[in-house]
Amino acid sequence: MSDPHSALENPRPDATPRPDANPQPDADARRKSGAQPDDDDRAGSERLPFGRPGRPLTGNPFVFGFVGALGVLTAWLLVQAISTASSMLLLILVSLFLALGLNPAVEALQRRNLSRPWAITAVFAGVILVFVGTGVALVPPLTEQTAEFVQRIPAYVQQLQNNPTVRDLDQRYQLLERLVQYVGSGAFGSQMFGGILGLGQVVIGAIFNALTVLVLTLYFLGSMRSMRQTGYRLIPRTRRERAQLLGDAIVQRIGGYVAGNLIISLIAGLSTFFFLSMLRVPYALALALIVALTDLIPMVGAFIGAVIASAVGFFVSPAVGLGCVVFFVVYQQVENYLIAPRVMKSSVDVPPIATIIGALIGGALLGVIGALLAIPLAAAILLIVREVVFPRQDGA
């Protein structure tokens, strides 16, 4: 028989020790009781020399309100910054679209064994020539017509004086006398001087914007590949290949639309120039440039250019004006049913209703530039919806 006292003195190795009925008090209790701190307490005090942290303030309403106010303030400052820089952001957007439109021409030159820097140089030189030619064609006629109008002011005044209605109004209300007093006062001079300053500011601003667009377009053309690669790197690797295919398709369609629209406008301008030159309409080159520029505007641009050119034709003679009207009506049909489908067949695929809605919304938001950019953006959105949204809804 085994001795119970020996079992108590020599417990089995696999026996589970009983929990201590009086556990060791924690560090706070020992400090309160005046006991000496052990090694763990000394190590904890060394790791936290300034004491233990208190309860977090995540549920504090004051902190929640303060963080919310900071978020609202940040959003308001961001909106203000975007509003202040809206004009410059618009120039950047226009430059990007021009670069996308010129990129097909650069790639076409590259396929003819021309390096990309030289291809960009050739295309950009053509763009500069177009800008310079536009200025040379428009500035002299405007200057000449302005000088001619100033010289004819006395004749216009004499015609007004010979008009019975104007003579009767002058006798009743002394219009000519008041006009002379207004011209002789300082108010007229100050307003004219302010108008000249305002005109100068408009001209300087237009030149600055044109140079900014040219420089940004050149930079976008030079860094087109690196920008696309950097943008694709921001997408997760699992979706990068599909995103790259969609992105390349969007860039190709936008570039094709911009390039095709420029080609159609060039054809419209050349046709108008040759027709007006045959009819000996004055300022044929300037009118052709106006028709080409307005033809870029969706839906109403061709009508605006035709009205301006036909109005100048009617000043020459009624027969010339009527001939201009017939020419623009016929040419618009040719452009809509022959030229535009052939040029745009591989660029964009946008339903007519989407084109109209996009142009209206873009024009309401950003004016003429918004109407120009609305159609390629609508094409990009429709491509994303067709290739991403619809397959996901169908469970593909």
C-alpha positions in Angstrom: 0.0 0.0 0.0 1.2 3.4 -0.8 1.6 6.0 1.8 -0.7 8.9 1.3 1.8 11.2 3.0 4.4 10.3 0.3 1.9 11.0 -2.5 1.3 14.5 -1.1 5.0 15.1 -0.7 5.9 13.8 -4.2 3.1 14.7 -6.6 2.9 13.1 -10.0 4.6 14.8 -12.9 1.4 14.9 -15.0 -0.7 16.3 -12.2 -2.4 19.6 -12.9 -1.6 22.2 -10.3 -4.5 23.8 -8.6 -5.1 27.5 -9.1 -3.9 29.6 -6.4 -6.6 30.7 -4.1 -4.8 34.1 -3.5 -3.5 35.3 -6.9 -0.7 37.9 -7.0 -2.1 41.4 -6.9 -1.5 43.5 -10.0 0.9 46.4 -10.1 -1.6 49.1 -9.2 -2.7 47.2 -6.1 0.9 46.6 -5.1 1.6 50.3 -5.5 -1.4 51.2 -3.4 -0.4 48.8 -0.7 3.2 50.1 -0.6 4.8 46.8 -1.9 8.0 47.0 -3.8 7.6 46.8 -7.7 8.8 43.7 -9.3 10.8 43.4 -12.6 7.7 43.6 -14.8 6.6 46.9 -13.3 10.1 48.3 -13.7 10.1 47.3 -17.4 6.7 48.8 -18.0 7.7 52.1 -16.4 10.7 52.2 -18.6 8.6 51.6 -21.7 6.0 54.2 -20.6 8.0 56.9 -18.8 5.0 59.3 -18.8 2.5 56.8 -17.5 -0.2 54.7 -19.1 -2.4 56.3 -21.8 -5.9 57.2 -20.9 -9.2 56.2 -22.5 -9.4 57.0 -26.3 -11.5 60.0 -27.4 -13.2 58.2 -30.3 -16.6 58.6 -28.8 -16.2 62.2 -27.8 -18.8 64.4 -29.5 -16.5 67.4 -29.5 -13.8 65.5 -31.4 -16.4 64.2 -33.9 -17.8 67.7 -34.5 -14.3 69.1 -34.9 -13.2 66.5 -37.4 -16.5 67.0 -39.3 -16.0 70.7 -39.5 -12.4 70.2 -40.8 -13.8 67.9 -43.5 -16.4 70.5 -44.6 -13.8 73.3 -44.6 -11.4 71.2 -46.7 -14.2 70.4 -49.2 -15.1 74.1 -49.4 -11.5 75.1 -50.0 -11.1 72.5 -52.7 -14.2 73.8 -54.5 -12.9 77.3 -54.2 -9.5 76.3 -55.6 -11.1 74.5 -58.6 -13.3 77.5 -59.2 -10.3 79.9 -59.2 -8.3 77.6 -61.5 -11.2 76.8 -63.8 -9.9 78.8 -66.7 -6.5 77.2 -66.5 -8.1 73.7 -66.1 -10.1 74.4 -69.2 -7.0 75.2 -71.2 -5.3 72.0 -69.9 -8.4 70.0 -71.0 -8.4 71.7 -74.5 -4.6 71.0 -74.9 -5.1 67.4 -73.9 -7.8 66.9 -76.5 -5.7 68.6 -79.2 -2.8 66.3 -78.3 -5.1 63.3 -78.6 -6.3 64.6 -82.0 -2.8 65.2 -83.3 -1.5 61.9 -82.0 -2.9 59.9 -85.0 -0.9 62.1 -87.3 2.2 61.6 -85.3 1.7 57.8 -85.3 1.1 57.9 -89.0 4.5 59.6 -89.5 6.1 57.1 -87.2 4.8 54.3 -89.4 6.8 55.9 -92.3 10.1 55.3 -90.4 10.2 58.7 -88.8 11.2 59.0 -85.2 8.6 60.2 -82.7 10.5 63.5 -81.8 10.8 64.4 -85.5 7.1 63.4 -86.1 6.0 65.6 -83.3 8.1 68.5 -84.6 6.6 68.1 -88.1 3.0 68.0 -86.8 3.5 70.9 -84.4 5.1 73.0 -87.1 1.9 72.5 -89.1 -0.2 73.6 -86.2 1.9 76.8 -85.7 1.5 77.6 -89.4 -2.2 77.2 -89.0 -2.3 79.6 -86.1 -0.1 82.1 -87.8 -2.1 81.9 -91.0 -5.3 82.5 -89.1 -3.9 85.6 -87.5 -2.5 86.9 -90.8 -5.8 86.3 -92.6 -8.0 87.8 -89.9 -6.1 90.8 -88.5 -5.6 92.9 -91.7 -9.3 92.7 -92.8 -10.4 93.7 -89.3 -8.0 96.6 -89.2 -9.0 97.7 -92.6 -12.7 97.6 -91.9 -12.3 99.4 -88.6 -10.3 102.2 -90.3 -12.9 102.4 -93.1 -15.7 102.6 -90.5 -14.0 105.5 -88.7 -13.5 107.4 -91.9 -17.2 107.0 -92.8 -18.5 108.2 -89.5 -19.1 111.8 -90.7 -21.0 110.5 -93.7 -23.2 108.3 -91.4 -23.8 111.3 -89.2 -24.8 113.4 -92.2 -27.2 110.7 -93.3 -28.8 110.7 -89.9 -29.2 114.4 -90.0 -31.0 114.2 -93.4 -33.4 111.6 -92.1 -36.8 113.2 -91.3 -37.4 111.0 -88.2 -34.0 111.8 -86.7 -34.5 115.5 -87.5 -37.9 115.5 -85.8 -36.5 113.7 -82.7 -33.6 116.2 -82.5 -36.0 119.1 -82.6 -38.1 117.6 -79.8 -35.4 116.2 -77.5 -32.2 118.0 -78.6 -30.4 114.7 -79.3 -27.5 116.1 -81.3 -26.9 118.8 -78.7 -26.8 116.2 -75.9 -24.5 114.0 -78.0 -22.1 116.9 -78.5 -22.1 117.6 -74.8 -21.5 114.0 -74.0 -18.6 113.7 -76.4 -17.1 116.9 -75.1 -17.3 115.9 -71.5 -14.7 113.8 -69.7 -17.0 110.8 -69.3 -16.9 109.9 -73.0 -13.1 110.1 -72.9 -12.8 107.9 -69.8 -15.2 105.3 -71.2 -13.4 105.2 -74.5 -10.0 104.9 -72.7 -11.4 102.1 -70.5 -12.8 100.4 -73.6 -9.4 100.5 -75.3 -7.8 99.1 -72.1 -10.4 96.3 -72.0 -9.8 95.5 -75.7 -6.1 95.4 -75.0 -6.6 93.0 -72.1 -8.8 90.8 -74.2 -6.2 90.6 -77.0 -3.3 90.0 -74.6 -5.4 87.3 -72.8 -6.2 85.6 -76.1 -2.5 85.6 -77.1 -1.5 84.2 -73.7 -4.2 81.5 -73.9 -3.1 80.5 -77.4 0.5 80.2 -76.4 -0.4 78.2 -73.3 -2.5 75.8 -75.4 0.4 75.4 -77.9 3.0 74.7 -75.2 0.8 72.3 -73.3 -0.2 70.5 -76.5 3.5 70.0 -77.3 4.2 68.6 -73.8 1.2 66.3 -74.0 2.3 65.0 -77.4 5.8 64.4 -76.1 4.7 62.5 -73.0 1.7 60.7 -74.3 3.1 57.3 -73.9 4.5 57.8 -70.4 1.3 59.4 -69.2 -0.7 56.4 -70.4 1.7 53.9 -68.9 1.7 55.8 -65.6 -2.1 55.8 -65.6 -2.3 52.1 -66.2 0.2 51.4 -63.3 -2.3 53.0 -60.9 -4.8 50.1 -61.7 -4.5 46.8 -59.8 -2.6 44.1 -61.7 -5.6 41.8 -62.0 -7.6 44.4 -63.9 -4.7 46.2 -65.6 -4.9 44.3 -68.9 -8.6 44.9 -69.5 -8.3 48.5 -68.3 -5.4 49.0 -70.8 -7.5 47.7 -73.7 -10.4 49.9 -72.8 -8.1 52.9 -72.3 -6.4 52.4 -75.6 -9.8 52.2 -77.3 -11.0 55.4 -75.6 -7.9 57.3 -76.6 -8.1 56.0 -80.2 -11.8 57.0 -80.5 -11.3 60.5 -79.0 -8.2 61.1 -81.1 -10.0 59.9 -84.2 -13.0 62.2 -83.5 -10.8 65.2 -83.0 -8.7 64.5 -86.0 -11.7 63.7 -88.2 -13.5 66.9 -87.1 -10.4 68.9 -88.0 -10.2 67.3 -91.4 -13.9 68.0 -92.1 -13.5 71.7 -91.0 -10.4 72.0 -93.3 -12.4 70.7 -96.2 -15.2 73.1 -95.4 -12.8 76.1 -95.2 -11.0 75.2 -98.5 -14.3 74.7 -100.3 -15.6 78.0 -99.0 -12.4 79.9 -100.0 -12.5 78.6 -103.6 -16.2 79.4 -104.0 -16.0 82.9 -102.5 -12.8 83.6 -104.6 -14.7 82.7 -107.8 -17.5 85.1 -106.9 -15.0 87.8 -105.9 -16.4 88.2 -102.4 -14.1 90.4 -100.4 -12.1 88.9 -97.5 -12.6 85.4 -98.9 -9.8 83.9 -96.8 -11.0 85.4 -93.6 -14.6 84.2 -94.2 -13.3 80.7 -95.1 -11.4 80.6 -91.8 -14.5 81.7 -89.9 -16.5 78.9 -91.7 -13.8 76.3 -90.8 -13.7 77.4 -87.1 -17.5 77.5 -86.7 -17.8 74.1 -88.5 -16.1 72.5 -85.5 -19.1 73.4 -83.3 -21.7 70.5 -83.3 -25.2 71.0 -84.8 -25.2 74.8 -85.2 -21.6 75.7 -86.2 -22.1 75.1 -89.9 -25.2 77.3 -89.9 -23.4 80.1 -88.1 -20.6 80.2 -90.6 -22.9 80.0 -93.6 -25.0 83.0 -92.3 -21.9 85.1 -91.8 -20.4 84.3 -95.3 -23.8 84.7 -97.0 -24.4 88.1 -95.3 -21.1 89.4 -96.7 -22.2 88.1 -100.1 -25.5 90.0 -99.9 -23.5 93.2 -99.3 -21.8 92.6 -102.6 -25.0 91.9 -104.5 -28.2 90.0 -104.0 -27.2 87.5 -106.7 -23.9 86.8 -105.0 -25.7 86.4 -101.6 -28.3 84.0 -103.1 -25.4 82.0 -104.7 -23.7 81.7 -101.3 -27.0 80.5 -99.7 -27.4 77.8 -102.4 -23.7 76.8 -102.1 -23.8 76.3 -98.3 -27.1 74.4 -98.5 -25.7 72.0 -101.1 -22.3 71.7 -99.4 -23.9 70.9 -96.0 -25.8 68.0 -97.6 -22.6 66.7 -99.2 -20.7 67.0 -95.9 -23.4 65.3 -93.8 -24.0 62.3 -96.2 -20.6 61.9 -98.0 -17.7 63.5 -96.3 -18.5 63.0 -92.6 -19.4 59.3 -92.8 -16.2 58.5 -94.6 -14.0 60.5 -92.3 -15.7 59.4 -89.1 -16.4 55.7 -89.9 -13.6 54.4 -87.6 -13.5 57.1 -84.9 -16.7 57.3 -82.9 -19.9 55.4 -82.7 -22.4 57.7 -80.9 -26.2 57.5 -81.4 -27.7 60.8 -82.6 -29.7 61.3 -79.4 -26.5 61.0 -77.3 -24.8 63.5 -79.6 -27.5 66.1 -79.2 -27.8 65.6 -75.4 -24.1 65.6 -74.9 -23.7 68.8 -77.0 -26.5 70.6 -75.2 -25.1 69.6 -71.7 -21.5 70.4 -72.7 -22.6 73.8 -74.1 -24.5 74.7 -71.0 -21.5 73.8 -68.8 -18.5 75.1 -70.7 -19.9 77.0 -73.7 -18.6 76.3 -77.2 -15.6 74.3 -75.8 -17.9 72.1 -73.8 -20.0 71.4 -76.9 -16.8 70.4 -78.8 -15.7 68.0 -76.1 -19.1 66.5 -75.4 -19.2 64.1 -78.3 -15.9 62.2 -77.7 -16.6 62.1 -74.0 -20.1 60.6 -74.8 -18.4 58.0 -77.0 -16.0 57.1 -74.2 -18.8 56.8 -71.6 -20.9 54.6 -74.0 -17.9 52.4 -74.6 -17.4 51.9 -70.8 -21.1 51.2 -70.4 -21.1 48.7 -73.3 -18.0 46.8 -72.2 -18.1 47.0 -68.4 -21.6 47.9 -67.1 -23.7 45.7 -69.3 -21.6 42.5 -68.9 -21.6 43.0 -65.2 -25.3 43.4 -65.1 -25.7 40.3 -67.3 -23.5 38.3 -64.9 -20.6 37.8 -67.3 
